[in-house]
Amino acid sequence: MHQAVEDHLTLAADARDLLFRTARTANSFAPDPVPDEQVRAIYDLVKYAPTSMNQQPLRIVLLRSAAARARLISRLAPANRDKSTQAPLIALLAADLNFHERLPEVFPHAPDARAYYADPAVRERSAVFNATLQLGYFILGVRAAGLCAGPIVGYDEDGINRAFFPDGSRRVLAVVNIGRPGPAPWRERLPRLPYEDVVSSA
Ligand SMILES: Cc1cc2nc3c(=O)[nH]c(=O)nc-3n(C[C@H](O)[C@H](O)[C@H](O)COP(=O)(O)O)c2cc1C
């Protein structure tokens, strides 16, 4: 028998629900705005996500203007366009491929850290890996604000990179629609893999 979750977890039950158990991926959104101050509060939590050598390669572009939203939505897979059109806030999450320039500031005790990432291929792999880790924290941060996140990777990736990051210094990781849920926002909850299929001991 497994002991009750309560015996092992410190986080309050309502917070567990908000972040994990009842949190869902929204497929429709209400029009209530998501102000910059709320995004700032979300980032104030998300910034503590651990990353390799504290490199923090995630960059977030808030698509506030009608022109920027249209530029993005036209590059989504057709099935994903309605969701983003409804979302009061669309965030474009990207990896900064030049994150190493900030290492002297964010990892100051290793003065030669920047040089570890001189190879662009090594740098890109690390940027995408660590920014993706931060993306997971970002989704939790959105949930902590009582909002829903709707991540999307069904899009023209090259087209988005060309449209938003033409100098090649960033690479898109995901679009995240953010807001309160709209009408019929959830699909049926899909099954999760059981512990025994995922966790093994060696
Ligand atoms: C990185 C990522 C990319 C996703 N891309 C899409 C997408 O392109 N279109 C879509 O409708 N849902 C997309 N989803 C939503 C997932 O299908 C959804 O989060 C998953 O089925 C779990 O749903 P639940 O949180 O409601 O249980 C994406 C989710 C993630 C995390």
The ligand as a MOL file (V3000), in Angstrom:
LIG
                    3D

  0  0  0     0  0            999 V3000
M  V30 BEGIN CTAB
M  V30 COUNTS 31 33 0 0 0
M  V30 BEGIN ATOM
M  V30 1 C 5.1730 21.5950 -25.3630 0
M  V30 2 C 3.7050 21.4070 -25.6540 0
M  V30 3 C 3.2230 21.5550 -26.9420 0
M  V30 4 C 1.8600 21.4060 -27.2200 0
M  V30 5 N 1.3960 21.6610 -28.4860 0
M  V30 6 C 0.0660 21.6430 -28.7220 0
M  V30 7 C -0.4490 22.0220 -29.9870 0
M  V30 8 O 0.2880 22.3690 -30.9260 0
M  V30 9 N -1.7970 22.0060 -30.1490 0
M  V30 10 C -2.6580 21.6360 -29.1440 0
M  V30 11 O -3.8690 21.6560 -29.3410 0
M  V30 12 N -2.1870 21.2600 -27.9280 0
M  V30 13 C -0.8540 21.2730 -27.6950 0
M  V30 14 N -0.3740 20.9270 -26.4480 0
M  V30 15 C -1.3370 20.5450 -25.3900 0
M  V30 16 C -1.2110 19.0740 -24.9080 0
M  V30 17 O -1.8230 18.2050 -25.8010 0
M  V30 18 C -1.8150 18.9960 -23.5030 0
M  V30 19 O -1.0690 19.8390 -22.6520 0
M  V30 20 C -1.8210 17.5820 -22.9280 0
M  V30 21 O -2.6440 16.7480 -23.6780 0
M  V30 22 C -2.2590 17.5750 -21.4910 0
M  V30 23 O -3.5360 18.1620 -21.3250 0
M  V30 24 P -4.0920 18.4720 -19.8370 0
M  V30 25 O -3.1220 19.4340 -19.2200 0
M  V30 26 O -5.4320 19.1200 -20.0510 0
M  V30 27 O -4.1760 17.1960 -19.1030 0
M  V30 28 C 0.9700 21.0570 -26.1670 0
M  V30 29 C 1.4730 20.8910 -24.8630 0
M  V30 30 C 2.8160 21.0840 -24.6010 0
M  V30 31 C 3.2990 20.9540 -23.1780 0
M  V30 END ATOM
M  V30 BEGIN BOND
M  V30 1 1 1 2
M  V30 2 1 2 3
M  V30 3 2 2 30
M  V30 4 2 3 4
M  V30 5 1 4 5
M  V30 6 1 4 28
M  V30 7 2 5 6
M  V30 8 1 6 7
M  V30 9 1 6 13
M  V30 10 2 7 8
M  V30 11 1 7 9
M  V30 12 1 9 10
M  V30 13 2 10 11
M  V30 14 1 10 12
M  V30 15 2 12 13
M  V30 16 1 13 14
M  V30 17 1 14 15
M  V30 18 1 14 28
M  V30 19 1 15 16
M  V30 20 1 16 17
M  V30 21 1 16 18
M  V30 22 1 18 19
M  V30 23 1 18 20
M  V30 24 1 20 21
M  V30 25 1 20 22
M  V30 26 1 22 23
M  V30 27 1 23 24
M  V30 28 2 24 25
M  V30 29 1 24 26
M  V30 30 1 24 27
M  V30 31 2 28 29
M  V30 32 1 29 30
M  V30 33 1 30 31
M  V30 END BOND
M  V30 END CTAB
M  END
